[in-house]
Amino acid sequence: MSVLARLLLFATIAAALGTVAAQAAHPDQQPPAPFAIEISAPGKTLLGAPLPLQIKLTNISNKNIIVGQDMAKEPAFFYSINVYDAQGGEPASTNRHCHGNLLEVELAPGKSIQDNTDFNDWFEFKRPGKYTIQAVRNNGKTPVWSNRITVDFIP
């Protein structure tokens, strides 16, 4: 291989490595979250009836992770729940506060933890109609959003 060809090959490899290193070192770039969140609830419920909401956090990484969980399996410590009616309005909060004991749970890849709550303990649903629900939990400074579900409150 000629000297010129070697220099071109070396310059190409060095430029590629420099680009990869610069991208990896960018301070605003966040690594992907090691977990995913899925919520579920019945699609219909009577207005005022209990509404069981399940929030499942699954380790989607290839290594064990440590996540916080309330011993009573109440999601209020670790999740924010967004709820909107068909017009974009939010139901009133019940201002319920949790006073549980927190623990750290180690999750192997593919494993999950689940939190359960009666959604009516957290929000006051006074009008019938469809409500969209979504949960969010932070991974450091990065929010991780759940799927969106719709629940129809019927009179």
N, C-alpha and C positions, 0 to 999 in steps of 0.2 A: 504494500500500500504506500502510495506516495506521501510525502511530508504534508502536502497541501490537503490531501484527503483525510489524513490523521487529524490535522488541525481543525478541519470542518467537523469531523465526527466528535472531537473533544468539545468544541464550542457548542454543538447541538446538545450534547449530553449535559454540559454545565448549565446551559440556559434552561433546559427542562427541569433539572434539579433545583435551580434557583427559583423557578416559578412555583414548584411544589412547596419548597420551604417557605416562600413568602406567603403562599395561601394558608399554610398550616399555622403560621405565626400571626395572622391577622387578629387583632384583639377583639374585634366585634363579632367574630364568627363563633357561634356556639355549637358544641357537638350535639348530635341528635339525642333526644331524651332516651333513657334506657327503659322507659315504661310507656305503656298505652293505657288509656282509661276508657271503659265502656260502661254506660249507664243503661238501666232498664226499669220499666214500670208497666203496669197494665195500660193498654191503649185507651180504655174508658173507665170511668169511675163515677159514682154518684157524688154530687156536691156535698161535702161534709163527711163523706165516708173515709175511712183510713186509706191512704195511698202509699203502699210499700214502694220505696225506691231503693234499688241496689246499685252500688258503685263498685265496679271491679277494676283493680289495678293489676296489670300483667307485666312481668319482666320480659321485655322483647330484646334484651341484649344477649350477648353470649357469655356473660359472667354473672356471678352473684351480685345482688344489690341490696342495700339497706334502705328501708323506707319506714317512716313513722306511721303509727296507727294508734287510735284510741282503743283502750282495752274493752270499752263498751261497744266498740264497732260503730260509733257515731261519726259521721263524716265531717262534722262542722269544724274540727281542728285543722284539717288538711285540704279541704276543698272549698271553693266558692261555687255557689249554684246560681246560675242565671235563669230566670223564668220570665217569659213574655207572653201576653195574650195576643190574639190575632191583630189587634191595633197597635202593638208594640208597648203596651202598658205593663207595668210590673205589679204583681199582687203585694199587699202589705206584708212586712215581716212580722213574725210573732215575737221577735226579740228574745227568743229562747237562747239560753247560754248553757254550754256544756261545762261540766266540772269533772271530767274523767281523768283517768290515769293514762299517760302516754307510754308507749313502748316502741322499741325498734324491732322490726321484723326483717330477717334475711330471706330474700327470695332468690331461688335458683332460676336459671334461664327457663322461660316458659311457664313458671309458676305464678299464681295469682293470690291476692287477698281480696276479700269482699267486705264492704261496709253496707249496713242496712239501716234504713230509717223510715219513719212514717213522715212523708213529705208535708202533711198537714201540721206537724209540730213546728215547722219552720216558716210556713207561709199561710196567709189567710186567703183562701179561695172563696170569694163571696158571689162571683158571677159565673154562670155556666158558660161554656165555650171551650175552644181549643187553646192549650198552652204549650209553648215550646220550652223544653228544659235542656240545659247543657251544664256540665261540670267542668271546672278547671282546677288544676293543681300545679304549683310551681316546681320546676326542676332547677334549683338555683335561682337565677334571674329570668329563666325562660318559662313561660306558661305552656302547659300541656293541656290541650282541650279534649274533651270526650266527644263521642258522637252526640247528635241532637235527637231527642225523641219528642213526640207530640202526645199529649194526654188530653182526652176530651172529657170535660167535667159536665155531666148531664144532671138536670134538675130531678 
